[in-house]
């Protein structure tokens, strides 16, 4: 539910941090991009599977988008963060090799999301 996503984003992400959102063009991913970029003023990097989805994620507030079918997720994330890495990675897919991004102190939120009683 959207409230669970909002809680997950706000608990894991501080203002102006760098956040990687996978499946960023899906419903949950777009919500995460919106919340992180517009509410928390985070620098959002979207990870998606097509150039069209890259465009959509950037239109919704991501500072950059990585097409993981044609680009290396790890190398592009490193490049976009000047080798610092991301502060938070929100993996809505649950199947990407997000562990490969563990080149910084990074919090990972991976599916399945915890159940919330609301």
MDAnalysis code that builds the backbone (N, CA, C; Angstrom):
import MDAnalysis as mda
import numpy as np

u = mda.Universe.empty(354, n_residues=118, atom_resindex=np.repeat(np.arange(118), 3), trajectory=True)
u.add_TopologyAttr("name", ["N", "CA", "C"] * 118)
u.add_TopologyAttr("resid", np.arange(1, 119))
u.add_TopologyAttr("resname", ["UNK", "UNK", "UNK", "UNK", "UNK", "UNK", "UNK", "UNK", "UNK", "UNK", "UNK", "UNK", "UNK", "UNK", "UNK", "UNK", "UNK", "UNK", "UNK", "UNK", "UNK", "UNK", "UNK", "UNK", "UNK", "UNK", "UNK", "UNK", "UNK", "UNK", "UNK", "UNK", "UNK", "UNK", "UNK", "UNK", "UNK", "UNK", "UNK", "UNK", "UNK", "UNK", "UNK", "UNK", "UNK", "UNK", "UNK", "UNK", "UNK", "UNK", "UNK", "UNK", "UNK", "UNK", "UNK", "UNK", "UNK", "UNK", "UNK", "UNK", "UNK", "UNK", "UNK", "UNK", "UNK", "UNK", "UNK", "UNK", "UNK", "UNK", "UNK", "UNK", "UNK", "UNK", "UNK", "UNK", "UNK", "UNK", "UNK", "UNK", "UNK", "UNK", "UNK", "UNK", "UNK", "UNK", "UNK", "UNK", "UNK", "UNK", "UNK", "UNK", "UNK", "UNK", "UNK", "UNK", "UNK", "UNK", "UNK", "UNK", "UNK", "UNK", "UNK", "UNK", "UNK", "UNK", "UNK", "UNK", "UNK", "UNK", "UNK", "UNK", "UNK", "UNK", "UNK", "UNK", "UNK", "UNK"])
u.atoms.positions = np.array([
    [0.828, -1.199, 0.000],
    [0.000, 0.000, 0.000],
    [0.871, 1.261, 0.000],
    [0.334, 2.346, -0.521],
    [1.108, 3.587, -0.582],
    [1.605, 4.055, 0.783],
    [0.811, 3.852, 1.831],
    [1.257, 4.286, 3.156],
    [2.488, 3.506, 3.606],
    [2.533, 2.231, 3.289],
    [3.703, 1.422, 3.643],
    [4.928, 1.909, 2.884],
    [4.742, 2.257, 1.614],
    [5.846, 2.768, 0.811],
    [6.336, 4.088, 1.365],
    [5.421, 4.977, 1.741],
    [5.802, 6.258, 2.328],
    [6.590, 6.037, 3.606],
    [6.122, 5.134, 4.459],
    [6.823, 4.841, 5.698],
    [8.201, 4.273, 5.417],
    [8.296, 3.349, 4.476],
    [9.585, 2.754, 4.119],
    [10.545, 3.822, 3.617],
    [10.089, 4.700, 2.735],
    [10.956, 5.752, 2.190],
    [11.408, 6.714, 3.273],
    [10.499, 7.141, 4.134],
    [10.869, 8.148, 5.122],
    [11.726, 7.574, 6.238],
    [11.546, 6.327, 6.594],
    [12.374, 5.710, 7.624],
    [13.795, 5.516, 7.119],
    [13.940, 5.125, 5.880],
    [15.249, 4.763, 5.337],
    [16.003, 5.920, 4.719],
    [15.338, 6.981, 4.387],
    [15.968, 8.042, 3.613],
    [15.904, 9.363, 4.367],
    [17.032, 10.023, 4.464],
    [17.091, 11.345, 5.056],
    [17.056, 12.388, 3.948],
    [16.830, 13.612, 4.337],
    [16.792, 14.694, 3.361],
    [18.084, 14.768, 2.564],
    [17.942, 14.948, 1.275],
    [19.035, 15.180, 0.336],
    [20.007, 14.020, 0.183],
    [19.637, 12.816, 0.561],
    [20.484, 11.651, 0.315],
    [20.294, 11.178, -1.120],
    [21.153, 10.270, -1.541],
    [21.036, 9.678, -2.866],
    [20.339, 8.333, -2.734],
    [19.275, 8.158, -3.508],
    [18.437, 6.970, -3.426],
    [18.373, 6.308, -4.789],
    [18.601, 4.994, -4.825],
    [18.421, 4.217, -6.043],
    [17.090, 3.485, -5.929],
    [16.233, 3.643, -6.920],
    [14.930, 2.973, -6.940],
    [14.884, 2.046, -8.147],
    [14.734, 0.735, -7.908],
    [14.582, -0.197, -9.021],
    [13.110, -0.262, -9.407],
    [12.852, -0.739, -10.615],
    [11.480, -0.793, -11.146],
    [10.810, 0.568, -10.981],
    [11.572, 1.609, -11.266],
    [11.136, 2.968, -10.985],
    [10.012, 3.471, -11.876],
    [9.644, 2.736, -12.907],
    [8.555, 3.160, -13.776],
    [7.258, 2.425, -13.471],
    [7.292, 1.511, -12.517],
    [6.069, 0.833, -12.086],
    [5.328, 1.693, -11.077],
    [4.181, 1.243, -10.644],
    [3.353, 2.026, -9.716],
    [4.096, 2.321, -8.419],
    [4.637, 1.294, -7.775],
    [5.363, 1.501, -6.515],
    [6.647, 2.288, -6.755],
    [7.324, 2.000, -7.852],
    [8.556, 2.705, -8.156],
    [8.337, 4.190, -8.400],
    [7.305, 4.531, -9.169],
    [6.998, 5.946, -9.414],
    [6.604, 6.656, -8.128],
    [5.876, 5.956, -7.264],
    [5.513, 6.545, -5.967],
    [6.776, 6.810, -5.146],
    [7.713, 5.858, -5.165],
    [8.967, 6.040, -4.433],
    [9.773, 7.205, -5.007],
    [9.820, 7.316, -6.334],
    [10.518, 8.433, -6.971],
    [9.879, 9.747, -6.543],
    [8.554, 9.816, -6.590],
    [7.833, 11.033, -6.193],
    [8.126, 11.407, -4.746],
    [7.994, 10.452, -3.847],
    [8.187, 10.725, -2.421],
    [9.620, 11.135, -2.139],
    [10.562, 10.358, -2.637],
    [11.967, 10.641, -2.350],
    [12.417, 11.971, -2.953],
    [12.002, 12.246, -4.185],
    [12.486, 13.465, -4.839],
    [11.738, 14.715, -4.404],
    [10.414, 14.637, -4.282],
    [9.628, 15.840, -4.024],
    [9.354, 16.093, -2.544],
    [9.270, 15.049, -1.742],
    [8.996, 15.225, -0.317],
    [10.302, 15.298, 0.481],
    [11.239, 14.405, 0.170],
    [12.481, 14.326, 0.934],
    [13.646, 15.064, 0.282],
    [13.424, 15.623, -0.899],
    [14.486, 16.313, -1.645],
    [15.710, 15.432, -1.853],
    [15.486, 14.141, -2.005],
    [16.588, 13.206, -2.249],
    [16.998, 13.275, -3.716],
    [18.213, 12.878, -3.979],
    [18.719, 12.743, -5.334],
    [18.403, 11.313, -5.769],
    [17.412, 11.151, -6.629],
    [16.925, 9.830, -7.001],
    [17.553, 9.372, -8.302],
    [18.092, 8.154, -8.274],
    [18.562, 7.489, -9.478],
    [17.599, 6.344, -9.738],
    [16.970, 6.352, -10.890],
    [15.983, 5.334, -11.242],
    [16.661, 4.217, -12.025],
    [16.295, 2.982, -11.728],
    [16.764, 1.829, -12.492],
    [15.553, 1.187, -13.149],
    [15.592, 1.120, -14.477],
    [14.449, 0.628, -15.240],
    [14.930, -0.223, -16.412],
    [13.989, -0.823, -17.134],
    [14.347, -1.761, -18.183],
    [14.193, -1.274, -19.609],
    [13.933, 0.017, -19.830],
    [13.850, 0.517, -21.201],
    [14.115, 2.020, -21.215],
    [14.451, 2.535, -22.389],
    [14.700, 3.965, -22.521],
    [13.435, 4.780, -22.280],
    [12.283, 4.260, -22.684],
    [11.016, 4.960, -22.450],
    [10.752, 5.097, -20.958],
    [11.051, 4.048, -20.213],
    [10.864, 4.087, -18.766],
    [11.862, 5.033, -18.113],
    [13.060, 5.131, -18.674],
    [14.037, 6.112, -18.184],
    [13.452, 7.520, -18.288],
    [12.880, 7.830, -19.448],
    [12.282, 9.149, -19.661],
    [11.172, 9.423, -18.658],
    [10.327, 8.428, -18.417],
    [9.214, 8.584, -17.479],
    [9.724, 8.865, -16.067],
    [10.711, 8.116, -15.621],
    [11.240, 8.295, -14.259],
    [11.864, 9.674, -14.087],
    [12.572, 10.146, -15.104],
    [13.182, 11.473, -15.027],
    [12.091, 12.552, -15.018],
    [11.051, 12.361, -15.814],
    [9.935, 13.313, -15.807],
    [9.285, 13.402, -14.435],
    [9.289, 12.300, -13.691],
    [8.649, 12.262, -12.367],
    [9.557, 12.742, -11.240],
    [10.845, 13.025, -11.540],
    [11.685, 13.610, -10.506],
    [13.044, 12.987, -10.303],
    [13.343, 11.876, -10.962],
    [14.677, 11.286, -10.836],
    [15.701, 12.208, -11.491],
    [16.888, 12.291, -10.889],
    [17.940, 13.123, -11.498],
    [18.600, 12.411, -12.660],
    [18.491, 11.079, -12.658],
    [19.064, 10.265, -13.727],
    [18.369, 8.913, -13.723],
    [18.477, 8.223, -14.851],
    [17.892, 6.883, -14.956],
    [18.887, 5.960, -15.635],
    [18.917, 4.729, -15.161],
    [19.801, 3.703, -15.712],
    [18.939, 2.622, -16.348],
    [19.175, 2.352, -17.612],
    [18.502, 1.251, -18.293],
    [19.344, 0.005, -18.042],
    [18.919, -0.831, -17.102],
    [19.752, -1.973, -16.703],
    [19.766, -3.097, -17.721],
    [19.037, -2.957, -18.821],
    [19.137, -3.960, -19.891],
    [20.267, -3.626, -20.864],
    [20.712, -2.361, -20.864],
    [21.770, -1.946, -21.783],
    [22.981, -1.345, -21.074],
    [22.869, -1.079, -19.783],
    [23.953, -0.462, -19.033],
    [24.242, -1.290, -17.784],
    [25.441, -1.152, -17.260],
    [25.803, -1.793, -15.998],
    [25.252, -0.950, -14.856],
    [24.376, -1.545, -14.060],
    [23.766, -0.827, -12.942],
    [24.844, -0.321, -11.987],
    [25.788, -1.183, -11.653],
    [26.847, -0.798, -10.711],
    [27.723, 0.312, -11.271],
    [28.170, 0.164, -12.500],
    [29.077, 1.162, -13.075],
    [28.388, 2.515, -13.258],
    [27.149, 2.498, -13.698],
    [26.426, 3.760, -13.875],
    [26.134, 4.426, -12.539],
    [25.767, 3.630, -11.527],
    [25.527, 4.201, -10.199],
    [26.812, 4.813, -9.642],
    [27.925, 4.140, -9.853],
    [29.210, 4.688, -9.413],
    [29.506, 6.003, -10.130],
    [29.294, 5.995, -11.442],
    [29.568, 7.203, -12.228],
    [28.694, 8.366, -11.781],
    [27.412, 8.092, -11.599],
    [26.461, 9.149, -11.237],
    [26.674, 9.703, -9.837],
    [27.331, 8.931, -8.983],
    [27.574, 9.375, -7.607],
    [29.041, 9.718, -7.363],
    [29.809, 9.861, -8.412],
    [31.248, 10.151, -8.302],
    [31.937, 9.131, -7.395],
    [31.604, 7.853, -7.596],
    [32.171, 6.719, -6.855],
    [31.816, 6.687, -5.376],
    [30.851, 7.497, -4.941],
    [30.443, 7.501, -3.532],
    [29.402, 6.429, -3.244],
    [28.623, 6.069, -4.233],
    [27.550, 5.107, -4.030],
    [26.281, 5.785, -3.542],
    [25.250, 5.003, -3.410],
    [23.964, 5.519, -2.963],
    [23.823, 5.318, -1.462],
    [23.006, 6.156, -0.831],
    [22.747, 6.011, 0.597],
    [21.686, 4.954, 0.867],
    [20.702, 4.897, -0.029],
    [19.586, 3.975, 0.133],
    [19.275, 3.353, -1.215],
    [19.037, 2.055, -1.234],
    [18.581, 1.376, -2.443],
    [17.248, 0.716, -2.134],
    [16.221, 1.095, -2.872],
    [14.889, 0.531, -2.708],
    [14.646, -0.415, -3.875],
    [14.682, -1.703, -3.608],
    [14.536, -2.713, -4.656],
    [13.115, -3.241, -4.659],
    [12.301, -2.681, -5.526],
    [10.910, -3.114, -5.630],
    [10.771, -4.382, -6.459],
    [11.836, -4.786, -7.137],
    [11.807, -5.974, -7.972],
    [12.117, -7.215, -7.147],
    [13.177, -7.130, -6.362],
    [13.572, -8.248, -5.519],
    [14.410, -9.285, -6.229],
    [14.797, -9.021, -7.475],
    [15.575, -10.020, -8.203],
    [16.824, -9.441, -8.853],
    [17.030, -8.147, -8.778],
    [18.240, -7.568, -9.353],
    [19.422, -7.835, -8.441],
    [20.612, -7.810, -9.003],
    [21.823, -8.000, -8.209],
    [22.176, -6.691, -7.528],
    [21.321, -6.291, -6.623],
    [21.521, -5.019, -5.939],
    [22.693, -5.098, -4.965],
    [23.066, -6.312, -4.574],
    [24.232, -6.484, -3.711],
    [25.491, -5.972, -4.386],
    [25.503, -5.949, -5.701],
    [26.672, -5.448, -6.427],
    [26.911, -3.973, -6.157],
    [25.905, -3.285, -5.641],
    [26.036, -1.855, -5.359],
    [26.619, -1.592, -3.981],
    [27.009, -2.625, -3.273],
    [27.481, -2.465, -1.905],
    [28.911, -1.917, -1.881],
    [29.093, -0.734, -2.489],
    [30.395, -0.095, -2.464],
    [30.383, 1.141, -1.591],
    [29.355, 1.287, -0.773],
    [29.275, 2.381, 0.188],
    [28.449, 1.883, 1.369],
    [28.360, 2.691, 2.394],
    [27.466, 2.362, 3.499],
    [26.055, 2.652, 3.003],
    [25.342, 1.620, 2.691],
    [24.057, 1.762, 2.014],
    [23.010, 0.928, 2.720],
    [21.835, 1.498, 2.898],
    [20.714, 0.751, 3.434],
    [19.963, 0.136, 2.263],
    [19.587, -1.125, 2.395],
    [18.849, -1.806, 1.342],
    [17.455, -2.133, 1.838],
    [16.469, -1.787, 1.051],
    [15.092, -2.161, 1.320],
    [14.680, -3.011, 0.135],
    [14.475, -4.298, 0.369],
    [14.211, -5.210, -0.737],
    [12.911, -5.946, -0.494],
    [12.222, -6.232, -1.560],
    [10.979, -6.967, -1.490],
    [11.196, -8.352, -0.941],
    [10.332, -8.963, -0.213],
    [9.012, -8.437, 0.127],
    [9.096, -7.407, 1.235],
    [8.312, -6.339, 1.070],
    [8.278, -5.298, 2.075],
    [7.591, -5.839, 3.316],
    [7.930, -5.304, 4.482],
    [7.255, -5.771, 5.697],
    [5.775, -5.443, 5.658],
    [5.003, -6.259, 6.324],
    [3.559, -6.015, 6.407],
    [3.281, -4.963, 7.472],
    [2.445, -4.017, 7.151],
    [2.056, -2.991, 8.110],
    [0.563, -3.140, 8.401],
    [0.145, -2.874, 9.620],
    [-1.250, -3.108, 9.999],
    [-2.204, -2.005, 9.565],
    [-1.953, -1.343, 8.439],
    [-2.889, -0.320, 7.974],
    [-3.107, -0.407, 6.498],
])
